[in-house]
Amino acid sequence: MFSIKAVKVTLSKINSDLVSFKCNSSLSGFVHIPDDGAVTVVFDGGYEFGTYHCPECAVQAISFLCFEIEEAEKKSGMNYQAYKSAFAAGTKSQMH
């Protein structure tokens, strides 16, 4: 059995080599598309997701990651921001 999942990626051109993106409500960040060289994806917060040989491959990778994040959220019952907050709170409360 298989299912089909739709992911909405919104792209907004900032200048000739920088595009912002938002994928559903799960991911947002920027895609740097230089005249020559690799296309780079950076999430909000500064995490570099990776480099790709073309913009289409970068958007495809963003879409697949968005799908995986939403599936994990559905299975765990919490989003990534809530997980990070809970993890940070637990880490600060441990005695060393």
C-alpha positions in Angstrom: 0.0 0.0 0.0 1.2 3.5 -0.7 -0.1 7.0 -0.1 0.3 10.3 -1.9 1.3 13.4 0.1 1.2 16.9 -1.2 3.8 19.4 0.1 3.5 23.1 -0.6 6.8 25.0 -1.1 6.5 28.8 -1.5 9.4 30.5 -3.1 10.0 34.3 -2.9 12.8 35.9 -4.9 14.9 38.2 -2.8 17.6 39.1 -5.4 19.3 37.5 -8.4 20.9 34.8 -6.4 18.9 34.4 -3.2 15.4 32.9 -2.7 13.5 32.4 0.5 11.3 29.4 0.9 8.6 28.1 3.2 7.5 24.5 3.2 4.0 24.0 4.7 4.5 25.2 8.3 7.5 22.9 9.0 10.5 24.5 7.3 11.7 27.9 6.1 15.0 29.3 5.0 16.9 30.4 2.0 18.3 28.9 -1.2 21.5 30.5 -2.6 21.7 30.1 -6.3 25.1 31.5 -7.5 25.9 32.1 -11.2 28.4 29.2 -11.0 28.9 26.6 -8.3 26.7 24.6 -6.0 23.2 25.7 -4.9 23.1 25.9 -1.1 20.1 25.5 1.2 20.2 27.2 4.6 17.4 26.9 7.1 16.2 29.7 9.4 18.6 29.6 12.4 21.7 29.2 10.2 21.7 25.4 9.7 23.2 24.5 6.3 21.1 21.7 4.9 23.4 20.9 2.0 24.6 21.8 -1.5 23.0 20.7 -4.8 23.9 20.9 -8.4 20.7 22.6 -9.4 17.8 24.6 -7.9 15.3 21.8 -8.8 17.3 19.3 -6.8 17.4 21.6 -3.8 13.7 22.2 -3.8 13.1 18.5 -4.1 15.3 17.8 -1.1 13.5 20.5 0.9 10.1 18.9 0.0 11.3 15.4 1.0 12.6 16.7 4.3 9.4 18.6 5.0 7.4 15.3 4.4 9.7 13.4 6.7 9.3 16.1 9.5 5.6 16.1 9.2 5.4 12.3 9.4 7.6 12.3 12.5 5.5 15.0 14.1 2.4 12.9 13.4 3.9 9.8 15.0 5.5 11.5 18.0 2.7 14.0 18.7 5.1 17.0 19.0 6.8 19.3 16.6 10.5 19.9 16.4 10.4 23.2 18.3 8.6 21.5 21.2 11.1 18.6 21.1 14.0 21.0 21.3 12.5 22.9 24.2 11.8 19.7 26.1 15.3 18.4 25.4 16.9 21.7 26.5 14.9 21.8 29.7 15.9 18.2 30.5 19.5 18.8 29.8 19.6 21.9 32.0 18.0 20.0 34.9 20.6 17.2 35.0 23.2 17.3 37.8 26.8 16.9 36.8 
